[in-house]
Amino acid sequence: MKSQILALLLTCSAITAAFAQNNNAVADKEAYTKTITERAAKIVANLGITDNKKAEKVTVIIRDQYSNLNDIYTARDLEAKEIKEKNKDNKMLRDSALAKQNRAVETALAKLHKKYLNKLAAQLNSEQIEGVKNGMTYGVLPLTYKAYQEEILTLTDDQKKQILVWLTEAREHAMDAESSDKKHAWFGKYKGRINNYLSAAGYDLKKEGIEWEKRRKAKAQGN
């Protein structure tokens, strides 16, 4: 009898734990959905959309993109954990499997990216789509492009064009990145490429930076 009671108590305890875990998962999902919906709404608020229904539709498109990206990265992390555990004694197999997985993730991201832009294009004009892209990447592209032109006053039109091309490419990658740090890392990577390009063109970036700082201080002081 005691053993039956104990078994019943253990079963009830397991059910309670599972129920609590499920409730936590639901709460986490709801909190995450609320966060990405608010994030999407802030982006849409800056697009100048006067039709409320369209604004809501675009908000859902952006929100779903955040959610879909999260699904890809969550699945990747779980699979990567399994790969590492399965091949913990074989580094070669582990690295090969992780590399294969990474290629699959990149393919999935590229497909999702294309579908996302098509959905945006069905609702927004090119200027508004630029606004969405900048909104998803903290406005790093326009800020950085402006900074390069303010720092180096003698940039040629061709050099400005190349800088913009690389920053635009960085932004396309950053849109799909899984975190703020990863988004900024993409821009950091391309800024390194831009700096090498400018150095090869004969610019002393350290000197240009010093002169730019002097101009900013003078402007701040009203001189």
N, C-alpha and C positions, 0 to 999 in steps of 0.2 A: 504493500500500500504506500509506504513511504517513498519507494522508488518511483511509483507511478505519479505521486504528487510532485516529486523532484523533477521528473521528466516533463510534467505539465508546466511547472514553473519555468523551466529552461526554454520550453517551446514558446511560452508567452513572452519571455524576455527577448528571445530572438525576433519574434514578430514585432514587438515594440521597437527594438533597435532598427529593424528594417524599415518600419513605418517612419521613424524619426529621420532616418537617413534619406528616405524618399522625399519627406517634407522639406528637408534641407536642400536637396537637389532642386526641387520645384522653386523654393524661395530664391536660390542662387540664380536660376534661369530667369525668373521674373525680374530680379534686380538687374541682371545683365541686359535683358531686353529693354528695361526702362532707361538704362544708361545709354545704350546705343541709339535708342529712339530720340532721346534728348540731344545727343551729339549730332544726329542727322538733322534734327529740327533747327539747330543753330546754324548749320551750313545752309539750309534752305532759306532761312530768314534773311540771308545776305544776297539772294539771287534776284530779288525784285519781282517775284511771282505774285501777281495780283489775284489770280484765281485760287481760292482756298482749296478746292478739290484737287487741282493740279499740284499745289504745294504739298498736300497730304500724300498724294500718290508718289511724288518725288522723294518725300521723307521716307516712305516705306521702301522704295527702291534702294536708297542709301543704307537704311537700317538693315535690310536683308543682305546687302553686300558685306557689311560688318559681320553679320551673323554667319554668312557662308564662309567668310575668311576664317573666322574663329573655328568653325567645324573642321576645316581642312587642317588647321594647325593642331587642334586637339587630337584628331585622328593620327596625325603625324607623330605627335609626342608619345601616344600610347603604343604605336607600332614600333617606334624607335626604342622604347623601353623593352619591348619583347625581343627585338633583334639583339640588343645588348645582353640581355639575360641568356638568350639562347646561344649566343656565340661569345660568351665571356672568356672562354679559353682559346678562342681562335680569332686573333686580331684581324687577320687578312679577310676572313669570311665576314666578320662584323663590319669592317670598313667598306667592303664591296656591297654588302646588303644595304648599308646606310646611304651609300652613294646612289644606288639604284632607287632607293626610296626618295631621295632628294630630287632626282630627275622626274620621278612621277609627280611629286608635289609641284615642281615648277611647271609641268605640263598642265596640271589641274588649275593652278593659279592663272596661267595664260588664257585658258578657256573661259574661266570665270571672269577675268578682266575684260575680255572681248564682249561677252554677253552683257556685262554691266554697262559698258560704254554704249552698246546698242540700245539698251533700255533707256539710258539717259538721253541719247540722241532722239528718241521718239517723243520726248517730253520737253527738251530744252534746246536753246540755240547754242552756238559754239562758245559764246562769251559766258553763258551760264554754266556750261560744262567745265570751262576753265575755273569758274568759281567753286564748283564741287571739288575738282582736283586739288585746288589750293586749300580748300577747307579741310580736306582729308589729310593734308600734309603740312598743316600749320602755317601756310603762306610762305614757306621757306624759299620757293622759287622766285617770286617777285622781290622779296627782301634781299636775297643773295644777288640777284641780277642787278638790282639797284646799287647794292654795296660795291660790286666790282666796278661799276661805272663811276661811282663817286670816289673810289680809291685810286683808280687809274684814269686820269682825265684824257689821256692820249690814245685810248683804245680805238682801233679802226673799226669800221662797220663790219668787216669780215670777222674780226675777233669778237665783237659783240654777238654776232650771229652764231659763232661757234660755241660761245659760252652759253647762250640761250638753248642751243640744241642739246648740249650735255646736261644742263639743269632740267630740261624737259624730260630727257630720258631718265634721269634720276628720279624725277617725280612719278613717272609711270611705275617704276619699281616700288617706290616708297608708298604709293597708294595701297599696295597689296601686303605691305609689311605688317608683322603681327604686334608691334608695340611702338611706342614713341621713340625709344632708343634705336630700334631697327630702322625706323623711317629716317631719322637723322643720320644714321650710319650710311644709308644710301647716298644722301647728299654729300656726306663727308668723303665718300669714295670718289664721287665725281668732281668735287672741289679739288681733290688731290690731282686729278687728271687735268683740270683747268689750270691749276697753278703750275704744273709741269709744262703745259702748253705755253703759258705766258712767260715763264722763265726762259724757255727755248727761243721765244721771240725777242729776248733781250731785256725784259723787264726785271728790275731788282725789286722783288715783292716786299722785302723788308723795308727798303727805303721808301717805296710807295706807301706802305702802311704807316710809317712815321710821319710822312708829309700829310697824309689824310687825317691823322689824329690831330696834327697842328691846325688844319683847316677847320676841323670840327670844334676844337676848343675855342678858336678865334670866333667862330660863328655863335657859339654858346655865350661868349662874352660880349657879343654885339659889335665886334670889330670888323 
